């Protein structure tokens, strides 16, 4: 049957798919508008399956503070090329995913994909976008952070390839701009210095044992006496803590002080007990997600 240009345009406006794809969908569906939409969605799923093995090393990190600063969300949505990562369709989808997370508070990626926001199902919107763009797109990870007596601060580095959440507890109700500024600085610290832990007490025992073993072996090969290996290893372990534990890292804006000292100075000045609890650091190039 002949498909009118106006019907093709209506389907394009509804789905965002290309004109030729819309025309073909209507032809395959004998002009049935709803079946044409289903056809386009299936096309998106087919493209997704076809490109399943493709790598998605581009994308964006998005964050949102909500619940009066007591909650925050961070999400990574990936694609194959930077060109797509900067497209309006991809950015709109990423924002849609973030809105869904904030509104529905899912626990897993599978749950997130099964949810709907403003009558749009995440998985269907994803497949529709894949069909339209022709690239593999995926929501690779997200996190939600909450605190009852503190606050969460976010930071997204220019280009949206790197994002951070910082959670602190024991924040007084009359907290000031000084604390906000300090927490923003600490979030930037996490972005720049890539710590793995907040405190040395969080470092797993097996990691410590492995580090000590490496330090001792290196010292042996350098000809150091066996009786001093433990002392050397302990010194190097302290250096490991200083490099990898946020609380002990030298502050990037003033390397005469540690992040921990800045928190302690703030607490002393304001008679408070603000405590760093956790951070989330999402970077597009992270290998272990």
N, C-alpha and C positions, 0 to 999 in steps of 0.2 A: 504494500500500500504506500501511497505517497505521503511523505512526512512534511508537514508545513514548517517553514522557517520559524514561525512564531512559537511552535511547540518545542523546537530544538532550543530556541533562546530561553524559553521558560525552564526547560530541564537544566540548561547551563547555569541559569541564575539560581536554581534550587541546589545544584550539586557542586558547582564550580569546575566541573569537568570540561575538557576541550569540546569545541563545536563538533568535530568529526566523531569523537567518542559518543557524544550525546545523540547525534544522528544515527549512528550504528546501533546504539542501545534501543532507540525507539523503533528502528527497523526490525531488530531481533525480537522486539516485544509487541510487534504489530500495532504500534501506537499507544499501547497501554502505559500510561505515565508511571504508575507505581512499579510495574514490572521492569520498566526501563531503569528506575532508580536502583532496584534490586540487582539488575544486570551490571550496573556500574560498580556497585559495592562488591559483587563477586569478582569483577575485573580487578579491583583493588586487592582483594584477598589472593587472587591468582598471581598478581605481580609480586605481592609480599612473599608468596611461596617460592616464586622463581628466583627472587633476589635474597633468599634466606641466608645464603652463604657469604653474601657481600659484607664487607667490613663497614662499620659506621663510626668513623673516627672524627666526625664533625658534629656540630649541634650546639645547644646552648644550655646553660644552667640558669634556672629561675628560682627566686626566693620570694616569700611573702611573710610579713609579720602580721599577726592577728590576735584577737582576744586581749586587746589592750597591752600588747607587748609580752604577754605570758605564753604565747604559742608562736610557732613559726614552721614553715614548710620549705623544703628545698627539693628540686626535681631536676633530673638530667634527661633531656630528650635528644636523641641522636639521629643523624642522617649520614649520607655518604659524602656529600660535598659541601664546602663552605658557601657556595652559591645558593644552595637550597636553604642552608642554615640562616641566611640573611633574608630569605624571601618572606613576604607578608603572610602567605598561607601557613608556612612553618611556624612563624612567630605567633600567629593567632591560635594555632593548634596547641603550641606549648603553653600559652596562657590559659587556654581552655582546660588543659590537663591540670595546671596549677589550681585553677578555680575549683575543679572537681575534688582535688585532694583536700583543699581547705574546707570545702563544704561538706564532704562525705567522710573524711578521715579514714581512708582505707588502711589496711594493715599490710597488704602485699600488692605486687604488680598485677597478679591475676585478678584480685578483687577490684583493683582500680579499673582495669580494662572492662570489667563486667558492669560498671556503674554508669549511670546517666546523670547529666547535668543540664538543666534547662531543656529537658526532653531530647537530649542528644546522647547517645551511648558512646562511650570513649572508644571501644573497639571498632565500632562502625565508622566513627569519624577518622580513626587511624587508617583503616582500610580504604576509605574514600580518598584520603590525602595521598596514600601510596599509589592508588590508581591514577590520580590526577598528575602527580609529579613524576612517577616512574622510578623512584628511588626507594631503597629500604629505609624505613623510619621506625624507630622503636623508643619506647619509654624504658630506659635501662635501670633507673633506680630513683627512689625518693626517700625522704625521711621527714618525720614530724617530731618536733621538740616541744615539750611542755614543762612549765614550772608553776608551782602554786604560790611561792613566796619570793619569786625573783623576776627575771626578765630575759628575753632572748633578743639578740641583736644580729642583724645580717650584714653581709658585705658581698657585692658582686663586682669582680674586677672588670675593667673596661673590655668590652668585646663579649662579655657574658660566657666566657669559656671556663671561668673559675668562680666558685661561690662558697661562702662560709657562713655557718651559724655558730654563735657563741651563747652558751647558757650559763647564767650565774644565779645563785640562790641567796637568800637572806638579804634581799634588797629592801631597804627601808621605804616606807610609803612616801616619804618626802625626798626621794632620790633626786639628784640635780643633774644639770647638763654636763657637769664634770664627769659623772659616771658614764653617761652616754658616750661622751667623747673618748673616754678611756677604753670602753668596750669596743668601739669602732676601731680604735688603734690596735687592740688585741686581735680583732677579727682580721685586720690587715696583716698582722704578724703571722697568723696562721696561714694566710694565703701565701705570704712571701717565704716563710721559713719551713713550712711543711712539717710540723711536729707530728709524732705518731701517738703521743699520750699527753695527758694533762700533768700527771704527777709520776714521779719515779716508782711509787708504790703500785702503779698500774702495769708496769712492764712485766710480762709473763716470766715466770721462773726459767722456762726453757730458753727464752731469748737471752736472759742474763748469763746463763750457763754457757751458751754458745759463744757469746761475746768474750767471756773470760777465757774460754778454751782457745779462741783465736788470738787474743792478746798474749797469752802465755807462749803459744807456738811461735808467734812472730818474735817474741823476746828471746826464746831459745835459739832461733836461727840467727839472731843478732849476737849470740854468744853471752847473753846475760846469765849470771849464776842462778842456779835453781832456787836458792833460798830467798831471792828477792823477786821472784816471778809474781807471787801473790800481791805484793805491794805495788808492783808496776801495773798489774791487771786492774787493781782497785782504782788506781789513778786514772787509767784509761776508761774505766767504767763510769767514773764520775764525769768525764768528758762526754761520754755517750749520753748520759742523762741531760747534760747541759745543751746538747745539740738536738735531742729528740723529745724532751719533755717540755711542754709549753711553759710551765711554771718556772722552769730553770733557765729558759732561753734568754740570751741577752736581748734587750728591747731594741728593735730596729731603728727607733728614733733617738735612742740614747743608750749606747752599748755599755755605759758605766753602771747601768741598772738592769736587773732581771725583770721579767713580767711579774713574778711573784712579789718582788719588792715594790712595784708600782701598786699592786693590789693592797699590800700591807700599809703603804703610805696613805692610800685613799681611806682605808678603814680607820687608821689612827687619826687622821684629820677630821673624819666625819663621825667618829665613835660608832662605826658600823662593823658588821661581820660578813661583808660580801665575800662569797666563795665561788671560784671557778668550778664548774661541774663537768661540762662536756663541750666538745666542738664537733662540728661536721664540716668536712672539707671535700667538695666535689670538684674535680677537674676533668675536663673532657678527655685528656690523654691518659688518665689513670688506667693502669692495666688490670688492677684487681678491684672490681666493682662489687 
